[in-house]
Amino acid sequence: MNLLKRSGGNFINKLNEEIEILRRKMYKKYESDPRDPEILLISQTLDKLLNVLQSRRNKNDQSL
């Protein structure tokens, strides 16, 4: 979650990369054991990152 402290033009790209990494990790965990408790933790982290991404996109849209 150290991405939340970053700023600059590369922030959204890095955030997208982190989201994709977590998404793949979550799917892998699910495929191997759908009841793995780590899936919930990954999902919650993913939700937070997606919220940050949406917030950043909304700010960029408003500044146009």
C-alpha positions in Angstrom: 0.0 0.0 0.0 3.0 2.3 -0.2 1.6 3.4 -3.6 -0.9 5.6 -1.7 1.9 7.9 -0.7 3.2 8.4 -4.3 2.5 11.3 -6.5 3.2 12.4 -10.0 2.2 11.3 -13.5 3.3 7.7 -13.1 1.0 7.2 -10.1 -1.9 5.8 -12.0 0.2 3.5 -14.1 1.8 2.1 -10.9 -1.6 1.8 -9.3 -2.9 -0.1 -12.3 0.0 -2.5 -12.2 -0.5 -3.2 -8.5 -4.2 -3.8 -9.0 -3.4 -6.3 -11.8 -0.9 -8.1 -9.6 -3.3 -8.4 -6.7 -6.1 -9.5 -9.0 -4.0 -12.3 -10.4 -2.8 -13.3 -6.9 -6.4 -13.4 -5.6 -7.6 -15.6 -8.6 -4.7 -18.0 -8.0 -5.5 -18.3 -4.4 -9.2 -18.9 -5.2 -8.3 -21.6 -7.8 -6.2 -23.5 -5.3 -8.4 -23.1 -2.3 -11.6 -21.0 -2.4 -11.8 -20.9 1.4 -8.3 -19.5 1.9 -8.7 -16.6 4.4 -6.0 -14.6 2.6 -8.5 -14.1 -0.3 -10.5 -11.8 1.8 -7.5 -9.7 2.8 -6.3 -9.5 -0.8 -9.8 -8.5 -1.9 -10.0 -5.8 0.8 -6.7 -4.4 -0.3 -7.8 -4.5 -3.9 -11.0 -2.6 -3.1 -8.9 0.1 -1.4 -6.6 0.5 -4.4 -9.6 0.5 -6.8 -11.2 3.3 -4.7 -8.0 5.3 -4.9 -7.8 4.8 -8.6 -11.4 5.9 -9.1 -10.8 8.9 -6.9 -7.7 9.9 -8.9 -9.6 9.5 -12.2 -12.5 11.6 -10.9 -10.0 14.4 -9.9 -8.4 14.2 -13.3 -11.8 14.4 -15.0 -12.8 17.5 -13.0 -9.6 19.3 -13.8 -10.1 19.0 -17.6 
